[in-house]
Amino acid sequence: MIPLTLLFYYLIILNLFDAAVTWIGLENSLISELNPFILAVYEAHPFLFILIKVILSIFLLLFVLFKVVPQSSIIKGITIFASAAYTAVFFMHAFWLIHIF
């Protein structure tokens, strides 16, 4: 099994990639956001959207740097689910980028 620390790093990278690509897509009216919470945040202010994504990545990084990555089975399940979901989003973004650019 992949250590949770590596999955946290993976989520940090995918989260930041998702933030950048989503922002570019929304700013240029190339995509629509399907997550209603994220859409509401973006519509409130695009900078707030980026800020939330960066803060989430910083929190994950702090868990890793301070060596306090939770090891409970519920956290493992959530982390694996989030990694799988973000991987799917990554491939959707990659497909979109290839076809638009």
ChimeraX attribute file (.defattr): number of C-alpha atoms within 10 A of each C-alpha:
attribute: neighborCount
match mode: 1-to-1
recipient: residues
	/A:1	3
	/A:2	7
	/A:3	10
	/A:4	17
	/A:5	19
	/A:6	11
	/A:7	17
	/A:8	22
	/A:9	15
	/A:10	14
	/A:11	23
	/A:12	21
	/A:13	13
	/A:14	18
	/A:15	20
	/A:16	16
	/A:17	16
	/A:18	18
	/A:19	18
	/A:20	13
	/A:21	18
	/A:22	20
	/A:23	19
	/A:24	13
	/A:25	17
	/A:26	16
	/A:27	13
	/A:28	9
	/A:29	9
	/A:30	12
	/A:31	15
	/A:32	11
	/A:33	14
	/A:34	8
	/A:35	8
	/A:36	9
	/A:37	10
	/A:38	15
	/A:39	16
	/A:40	13
	/A:41	15
	/A:42	20
	/A:43	13
	/A:44	11
	/A:45	12
	/A:46	15
	/A:47	13
	/A:48	14
	/A:49	19
	/A:50	19
	/A:51	13
	/A:52	15
	/A:53	19
	/A:54	16
	/A:55	11
	/A:56	16
	/A:57	19
	/A:58	13
	/A:59	13
	/A:60	18
	/A:61	18
	/A:62	13
	/A:63	14
	/A:64	17
	/A:65	11
	/A:66	8
	/A:67	10
	/A:68	10
	/A:69	18
	/A:70	13
	/A:71	11
	/A:72	8
	/A:73	9
	/A:74	10
	/A:75	13
	/A:76	16
	/A:77	11
	/A:78	11
	/A:79	16
	/A:80	17
	/A:81	12
	/A:82	15
	/A:83	19
	/A:84	13
	/A:85	11
	/A:86	18
	/A:87	15
	/A:88	12
	/A:89	15
	/A:90	17
	/A:91	11
	/A:92	12
	/A:93	18
	/A:94	13
	/A:95	11
	/A:96	15
	/A:97	13
	/A:98	9
	/A:99	8
	/A:100	8
	/A:101	5
